[in-house]
Amino acid sequence: MSCIPAIAFRIELKVVEYYEHQGTHMDAPMHFARGREDMASVPVNKLVGPGVVIDVQEKAANDPDYAVTVKDLQGINMSFH
């Protein structure tokens, strides 16, 4: 993670990169800040949300290092209700 320096409005922005297995678990909020929830206190509705399946099986079969591209995402309806 890299930090972008704060500017006139005194905000801190961070760039975060996620890799394939990063969504497999989460740490309790109390690991990051005093007074935050332990895992038993995190409401389950905070842990689920809309999702999209992007099927690139054929491309990945020919290239095990295949990465999803913008072209793969074009034409997919990603509007959620």
C-alpha positions as CSV (number, residue, x, y, z in Angstrom):
1,M,0.0,0.0,0.0
2,S,1.3,3.4,-0.8
3,C,0.2,6.8,0.6
4,I,-0.5,9.9,-1.4
5,P,0.6,12.9,0.6
6,A,-2.2,15.0,2.2
7,I,-2.9,18.3,0.4
8,A,-4.9,21.5,1.0
9,F,-8.0,19.8,2.5
10,R,-6.0,17.6,4.9
11,I,-7.2,14.3,3.6
12,E,-5.2,11.1,3.3
13,L,-5.7,8.9,0.3
14,K,-4.3,5.4,-0.1
15,V,-3.8,3.2,-3.1
16,V,-4.6,-0.4,-2.3
17,E,-4.0,-3.4,-4.6
18,Y,-5.9,-6.6,-4.1
19,Y,-4.9,-10.0,-5.3
20,E,-6.8,-13.2,-5.9
21,H,-7.1,-14.6,-2.4
22,Q,-7.5,-11.3,-0.5
23,G,-11.3,-11.7,-0.2
24,T,-11.1,-15.0,1.6
25,H,-11.1,-13.7,5.1
26,M,-11.2,-10.5,7.2
27,D,-9.6,-9.4,10.4
28,A,-11.7,-8.0,13.2
29,P,-12.0,-4.2,13.1
30,M,-10.6,-4.2,16.7
31,H,-7.2,-5.3,15.1
32,F,-7.0,-1.8,13.5
33,A,-8.6,0.6,16.0
34,R,-9.4,0.7,19.7
35,G,-13.1,0.4,20.6
36,R,-14.0,-1.4,17.3
37,E,-15.9,-4.6,17.0
38,D,-14.6,-8.1,17.4
39,M,-15.7,-10.6,14.7
40,A,-18.7,-11.9,16.8
41,S,-20.1,-8.3,16.8
42,V,-19.8,-7.6,13.1
43,P,-23.3,-7.8,11.6
44,V,-23.5,-10.4,8.8
45,N,-25.2,-7.8,6.5
46,K,-21.8,-6.0,6.4
47,L,-20.2,-9.1,5.0
48,V,-22.3,-9.7,1.9
49,G,-23.1,-7.7,-1.2
50,P,-23.7,-7.8,-4.9
51,G,-21.3,-9.7,-7.1
52,V,-20.5,-10.3,-10.7
53,V,-19.1,-13.5,-12.4
54,I,-16.6,-12.7,-15.1
55,D,-16.1,-15.9,-17.0
56,V,-12.6,-16.0,-18.6
57,Q,-12.1,-19.8,-18.3
58,E,-11.3,-20.3,-21.9
59,K,-8.7,-17.5,-22.0
60,A,-7.1,-18.7,-18.7
61,A,-7.0,-22.3,-20.0
62,N,-4.6,-21.1,-22.7
63,D,-2.7,-18.7,-20.4
64,P,-2.4,-19.6,-16.6
65,D,-1.2,-16.0,-16.0
66,Y,-4.2,-14.4,-17.7
67,A,-5.5,-11.2,-16.1
68,V,-8.9,-9.8,-16.6
69,T,-8.9,-6.8,-19.0
70,V,-11.1,-3.8,-19.6
71,K,-12.3,-5.6,-22.8
72,D,-13.5,-8.5,-20.7
73,L,-15.6,-6.1,-18.7
74,Q,-17.2,-4.3,-21.6
75,G,-20.8,-5.2,-22.2
76,I,-21.3,-6.7,-18.7
77,N,-24.3,-5.2,-16.9
78,M,-22.8,-4.1,-13.6
79,S,-25.7,-2.0,-12.3
80,F,-27.0,-3.2,-8.9
81,H,-30.2,-2.6,-7.0
